[in-house]
Amino acid sequence: MSDHTHDREATAALTALRGALAAHGITLPSLDLHLPSYAGRYGTAPLITLGNCSAATAQRLATALAKP
């Protein structure tokens, strides 16, 4: 883990998002922390890269988000 002030916040969000997606059978292979965010010192957590996905994965994600 880095010494970035908000590293734990970003890592927790990433872990939560991976788990929530997995609960719907969705995997985003390039889901990760946005490494260039670590180049500067900002007052917010590093960004999370959602990355690319197939059309089928995008459809599963849209369906999961549309559920009440």
N, C-alpha and C positions, 0 to 999 in steps of 0.2 A: 504494500500500500504506500502511496506517496505521502508527502507532508502537506499537501494542498489542504487548506482550511476546511473545505466542504467535501473532502473525499468520501467520508463515511456516508454523508447524505446522498451523494451521487451513486455510490455503490449500493446502498440500501434501495434506492429507487430503481436501479437497474435490476437488482435481484427480484424485487416485487413485480416489475413489469414482465420479466422472464417467466415467473411463476404464474402470473395471470394469463399470459398468452398460452403457456403450456396447458393450463386448465381447459383451454378451448381447442387444444390440439394444434396450436400455431407455434412455429419456430421461425424466428428471423435469424438466420445464420450470422449476419454481420452486426447484430445487436451488441453494443459494447460502449464503453466510455469513449468519448470523443477526445483522442489524445492531444490534438492541437489546443484544446481548452486548458491544458496544463502549462502551456507556454507563457501565459500571463497570470497575473494575480488580480482576480476580480473578486468582488464581494458576493458572488453567487457560486453555486455548485457547478462543476464541469458539465458540459452538455453530454447528452446521451445520443449516440448515433443509432438510428433505427435501421439504416442501410437499405439494401435492395431486397426484393422478394419476387417470387413468381406471381403470375396472374392468379393462380389458384390460391396461393397464400393470401394475396390481397383480398380476394373474395371471401375467404374464411375470416379474415380480420374484419372486414366490413359487416359480415353477418353477425359476428360476435358483438361488435359495437352497437349494432342495431337492436339487439335483444334488450328488453326492459330489465 
